[in-house]
Amino acid sequence: MVLTVLKCFNKTLMKPPFLPIWKRRFLSTEKLDDKLHCCKILVVGGGTGGCAVAAKFAKNFIKCDIIVLEPSDIHYYQPSYSLIGAGVTTLRNSLKPTIAALPENVTWFKDSAEFFCPFECSVVTKTKKIIKYEYMVISTGMEFDFDKIKGLKEALDKYDNVVTIASPQYAEKTYCGLNKFSCGIAVFTHPKELSKYNSLNMCFLAEHYWRMNGKLCGTKIFYLTAACEIFPVNKYATSVNKLVKKKNIVACLERNLIEINPKDKTATFEEVQNPKERSCMKYDFLHVTPPMKPVEAIKKSKEISNEHGFVDVNKGTLQHNTFQNIFALGDCASLPTSKTVFATNAQAIVVHKNLTSYMTGRKLKACYDGYAASPIITGYGTCILAEYDYKLHSKETLPIRQERESKFAYYIRKDLLPKLYWNWLLTGKYPRTAGFGKLFSWYKKK
């Protein structure tokens, strides 16, 4: 009798009646002063991957007790940063309070992980809380490593002609920099370290903006990347290289930015193959994609991380290679694929299916094939919609030649994808594992 009453009581707590949002959200963050917490599923990180996985379990596995560990009050739609830097949209239109992005019936701890203890099935937070779990999903993302480039942070904070769209702190400053630039040398860089942002989008947009405003006369644009190629997928690289040539952009490969002197307006680069070989370049406008690094809490928790500091998971099942009750997705996972929003969505679907199977004692059948989508914005109104897998084979879903510039692809990137993100992906409704929902797969079968 007592057990029946308790079950009914728990069910009532998990599926509360409709309340005004301020009351409903207050319930989701109760008992934060306690030092010890227990849950069935712990989701570490409330970004794209964390929200998507939490929403899927909160919706379809309502008997679970789900805790989401996320320190930020604001949830950003990061793919919009390029368009913010180009003045197409604003930062205000690209964010929501975290409390609105998370599903209703989960417990949100506004805190972050300090250390992972997988043998004890627990996590210690920055505020010294201990959260014990039965199953854990890690989706913490990565951190910026501004100090990797000497002088970068000072230049971003104090000088209008040094910008980046990689951080919400500086994205809107980029558009101001585009406006103030009159002519001269414009430099766009990409690091040798992992980064989820690409200066190429901003390079193309800046060229188009200056061309529209008559500022290209007397201007030389350079794109310096530490990579050995401009884009890793041959099908799209051919089109990108043609555009670089057409727009008179000077592309320099295997050049890594290591220092900025904002007073002298100089940038120092090293050759990737021979780091002792260095060169100095003058600039009038500099856009930097800062290096990124694994989250410190994961890096120092050696039991769950690999030698590079990422969560050590199977690249197909996304299950941890040692601790079977742990899964990871997104930027923090040791997956050899691009760090993109729709890659994370495909991973969230696999994590949900495989964790559900593991919880019920079934074989893990869902397999992530490395799908990633990297829209390359080539100007105001045009875009190349690149989709590919682990093997760098294209996985296209639209009834168009996606390797070509397209207005249709641009408006998908600018208008449709944000709506899919806020209303479908974060709410756990986005149904497909590859492509943008294969919205047009019916057309291709004709």
Secondary structure as GFF3:
##gff-version 3
##sequence-region A 1 446
A	DSSP	alpha_helix	2	14	.	.	.	ID=ss1
A	DSSP	alpha_helix	21	28	.	.	.	ID=ss2
A	DSSP	beta_strand	36	44	.	.	.	ID=ss3
A	DSSP	alpha_helix	48	60	.	.	.	ID=ss4
A	DSSP	beta_strand	66	69	.	.	.	ID=ss5
A	DSSP	beta_strand	74	76	.	.	.	ID=ss6
A	DSSP	three_ten_helix	78	80	.	.	.	ID=ss7
A	DSSP	alpha_helix	81	85	.	.	.	ID=ss8
A	DSSP	three_ten_helix	92	94	.	.	.	ID=ss9
A	DSSP	beta_strand	95	97	.	.	.	ID=ss10
A	DSSP	alpha_helix	98	101	.	.	.	ID=ss11
A	DSSP	beta_strand	107	109	.	.	.	ID=ss12
A	DSSP	beta_strand	113	117	.	.	.	ID=ss13
A	DSSP	beta_strand	122	125	.	.	.	ID=ss14
A	DSSP	beta_strand	130	138	.	.	.	ID=ss15
A	DSSP	beta_strand	142	144	.	.	.	ID=ss16
A	DSSP	three_ten_helix	146	148	.	.	.	ID=ss17
A	DSSP	alpha_helix	152	158	.	.	.	ID=ss18
A	DSSP	beta_strand	162	163	.	.	.	ID=ss19
A	DSSP	alpha_helix	171	180	.	.	.	ID=ss20
A	DSSP	beta_strand	184	190	.	.	.	ID=ss21
A	DSSP	alpha_helix	199	212	.	.	.	ID=ss22
A	DSSP	beta_strand	219	225	.	.	.	ID=ss23
A	DSSP	alpha_helix	234	246	.	.	.	ID=ss24
A	DSSP	beta_strand	249	252	.	.	.	ID=ss25
A	DSSP	beta_strand	255	261	.	.	.	ID=ss26
A	DSSP	beta_strand	266	271	.	.	.	ID=ss27
A	DSSP	beta_strand	278	282	.	.	.	ID=ss28
A	DSSP	beta_strand	285	288	.	.	.	ID=ss29
A	DSSP	beta_strand	292	294	.	.	.	ID=ss30
A	DSSP	alpha_helix	296	300	.	.	.	ID=ss31
A	DSSP	beta_strand	326	328	.	.	.	ID=ss32
A	DSSP	three_ten_helix	330	332	.	.	.	ID=ss33
A	DSSP	alpha_helix	341	359	.	.	.	ID=ss34
A	DSSP	beta_strand	372	379	.	.	.	ID=ss35
A	DSSP	beta_strand	382	388	.	.	.	ID=ss36
A	DSSP	alpha_helix	407	411	.	.	.	ID=ss37
A	DSSP	pi_helix	412	416	.	.	.	ID=ss38
A	DSSP	alpha_helix	417	420	.	.	.	ID=ss39
A	DSSP	pi_helix	421	425	.	.	.	ID=ss40
A	DSSP	alpha_helix	441	444	.	.	.	ID=ss41
###
